[in-house]
């Protein structure tokens, strides 16, 4: 099945001020958020994106616009919009400061038992409802991408912190009540690959690593069947992504590195050994014998004085 990149929007002034923006219109990226989106666009430039879908809210639309304006290996898709990827509807909490909301009795429910949390007011939504709509949307689009572009396709969903955490909780097999253990920062990438048996959480809250490891495998050679998609986890952890190794070798120049390491190993190994061996044998035998005999005789002649000073054979400061 395809791989979905869950991208949270870049930072906004509301994020920086600690205000719960919710579905408030006109909340745009601040300077930091635009810089975050630009940096992520550069990281994603190597990826062939088959489909892009976004929350309708301005901050997600702006983030998606920056990313899709960066050319990729294949033409970037037109952005689709789906309300199901929109922010949780916080009702009467919308627009309020988090430092004030902490004092509300519902805050503790949101923190410890979010599956029971329903936000107040006519527009308030249950967090469980938010998770259901978001996961349903992601799974529907993933099946669509598989049918239209194949199991190796990559696609992107732009959404919000709580929404992405709820999708990740489903992928990880976590109860929604545990989803507050997850962290999803502005303009971070979380990656899920769905298979017939289970989803795999490939990355969570990735804010700076190379994304080339997500490149799909090379097409199978003519006449050779592709390996079917597996739902099995690699027992013991596996050997890692083969896709991530190739770009690393190419970018660091692996062949020159091999030639450089061979030369010092061959020339340095034989040289110092014979001289070092002779030098170490002579001094170690004679001094050890002389040093061992002298203290034994001295201790035998004057035993009373050796114990009367209050010192220790271990050295100063040990008594």
Secondary structure, DSSP 8 states (H G I E B T S, - for coil): --EEEEEE---BHHHHHTB--TT-TT--B-HHHHHHHHHHHHHGGGS-EEEEEE-SSHHHHHHHHHHHHS--SS----EEE-GGGS---BGGGTT-BHHHHTTSHHHHHHHH-GGG-B-SSTTB-BHHHHHHHHHHHHHHHHHHHHHHH-TT-EEEEEE-HHHHHHHHHHHTT--GGGGGG----TT-EEEEEE-SS-EEEEEEEESSS--GGGS------TT-----------GGG-S--HHHHHHHHHHHTHHHHHHHHHHHHHHHHHHSHHHHHHHHHHHHHHHHHHHHHHHHHHHHH-HHHHHHS---TT-TT--
